[in-house]
């Protein structure tokens, strides 16, 4: 197991200690760090997915006005 040393504002430390008074603080910090890592990975995956969608959109054929009108008429029938 690794030891980690972080500096945090005194108020944050006091709030943390008060909030998690009856819990294993090492376990709480490990869980919070895992959540932060997972969230960052999700953000990166979302950004890659958005980029991929935008690339696909850029290659998509443009629909002209006539095609849109025809599709609307067919959808109403």
N, C-alpha and C positions, 0 to 999 in steps of 0.2 A: 504494500500500500504506500502511496506517495504522500508526502507532506507538502501543503501548499501555504504560501504566506502572501496575503493580500492586505493592502492598506485600504481602509474604508473610513468614511467620516464617523466620528464618535456617535452622532445621533443614529446613524444607520445601525451601528453595532448595538446600541442600547435597545433600539426597537426590535432588532432581530432576537436578542437575548430575552427580551420580555415576551415577544410573540411565541417563541419556540422554547420557553422556559423548561417544560417537562419532556422535551424530546432530545434525541441524540443529535446534537448540532452538526456533527460530521456527516451523519446520514442525510440530514436536511440539506446541507450544502452540496453534497454529492448529487442528490436528486435534482436540486435547482440547476447545478452545472450541466447535468445530463439533459434537462429540459431546454436549456439555452443552446446546447450543441444541436439537439434535434430540431429546434425551431430554426436555427441558422441553416441547417441542411434543407429543411422544407422551403425556406425562402429562396435558396439557390436553385432547387428543383423547379419552383414556380417561375423564377426568372428565366430559366432555360426553356421551359414549356412555352412561356409567352413569346420568347424570341423565335422559337420554332414555328409557332402559329403565325407570327408576323411574316416570317420568311415564306411560308406557304401562301399566305394571303397575297404577298407580293407577286407570286407566280400564277395566281388564279386568273382565269380568263374573266374579263370584265363583261358584265351583262349589259347589253344595250337597252334603250327604252322600249324598243319593239318586243324584245324577248320578255321583259318584265310585264308589259301589257298583256302579252299572250298568256303568260303563266297566271296572271291574275284572273283573266277571263276563264281559264281552265279550272282554276280553284273555286270559282263561283258557280260553275255549272253543276 
